[in-house]
């Protein structure tokens, strides 16, 4: 089964338990039998005319997200590039002759610029934008005026995807809805008091893009200095929540420092000057996800560093819980960057959470309910049932779904807000156990060939297998991850750009078999989730719920154990 938005709906998400059965799954066109010259790939009209970059390209592609449908396009023709985040969006629904020739299956899981640059779709986008820019604008000055005049986060939408770049219709989609959600500094100050007082305000057009690193992160220059610029082009409430958290959390050596600048932009309507993002320090060594496998491959992954990083993450989590009374649901290797001294710096405080294959089972149980409750493709009698469950779990559930920023004290992650502070801590311990496993095994993630994203260096081992971890640490990791369940990867795996049944990797099977296996898996998972939440509710009402259902150690105990094991290895 090829990777696409359809596979997410029918396989990867818990929606797979219902969409296939309801007949509501999205259909995609396929090429018919290629028996005629009109259909044949030998016919020049059915092939890309060129995949050569222009001699003097006007655009660059720095990465992609959105399951291979959103690309970070940067107009390198401009002398100074403001962080407009005018990304390119392509239609996902394509016949196989186009998907195959443009490497769209690979773009689904390849995100980084270095590997993406080798895919046909990247060159095709650059050539299309080159043609569109030259045919639409008189000169660079005219284009620059157009580019700077659009709302932040506007889109360049390819309404169709043809192998002939001259036949692709490029449409500009102004993001007026985002402008409506953005708030001026005066409003944020009225909500937060003096939290932003010491931050320097910089005009949006004084920020110049060096490269786009992520869908919310750019490397930029301000007055010649490099900074990280954080902004969101949708659901801006998470950005403001993160900004408030970073300005109010008590400082810690292993937590990202307080923001440096507020970036303010004039909006097109109402004369509003809104805060669109903020800057933080740039840590050029990158994330632990990319560093670990490199160090392991070159035999430079030292025990001292492994213990140091594990202890630093644990101390940071304990600090957040005891000194700042907040939770951290985003614990993964991507969100741990390296300081100049190769110490851990924890980043990303939007508090959105990680995907279920990384999260604790008690979080997943609620997250499954939330995903189905929010999906308008699910039959109403089913989604209403799960909406009712969510309202019982979280009193402000409906308010949390609103796009507008409401200054929610605990953020907008309903699945974590439903947990007590102690339950949140023990869910963090679960993620910490898997993280420590990655650190000591020297891998970029706990699963091979994750569906969502491929890594430059794919793991050579899967959790909870062990090769390099000391025995005493194995026991600690197993305690931290008590309650773990077999995830979707135990049934279905990604091999290159296809989903296959794990137990039939060398046998022929079709998409229907993969979908049927996914449906069976998710039906069983949802049954377990409802039973678990039902038992939790019953025990809570009886006063018998102790918040540590799986008997995991607390953060303080994990830290103590790490320090003790470390001392025995010195």
Secondary structure, DSSP 8 states (H G I E B T S, - for coil): -B-SHHHIIIIISGGGGTHHHHT------------STTT-TTSGGGS-S-----TT-S-EEEEEETTTTEEEEE-TTSSS------EEEE-S---HHHHHHTTHHHHHH--BHHHHTTSHHHHHHHHHHHHHHHHH-SSHHHHHHHHHHS-TT-EEEESS--SSGGG--EEEE--HHHHHH-EEHHHHHHHHTTTTTT-EEEEGGG-EEEEE-SSSEEEEEETTEEEEEEE-SS-THHHHHHHHHHHHS---TTB-----EEEEEE-SSTT-EEEEEEEE---TT-BHHHHHHHHHHTT---HHHHHHHHHHHHHHHHHHHHHS-------SGGGEEE-TTS-EEE---S-----TTTS-HHHHHHHHHHHHHT-TTS-HHHHHHHHHHHHHH-TTHHHHTSSS----TT-S-HHHHTS-HHHHHHHHHHHHHHHHHHHHHT-S-SSSS-SS---SS--SS-TT--SSS-HHHHHHHHHHTTT----GGGTEEEETTEEEEGGGTTS---HHHHHHHHHHHHHHHHHHHHHHHHHHHHHHHTT---S-TT----HHHHHHHHHHHHHHH-
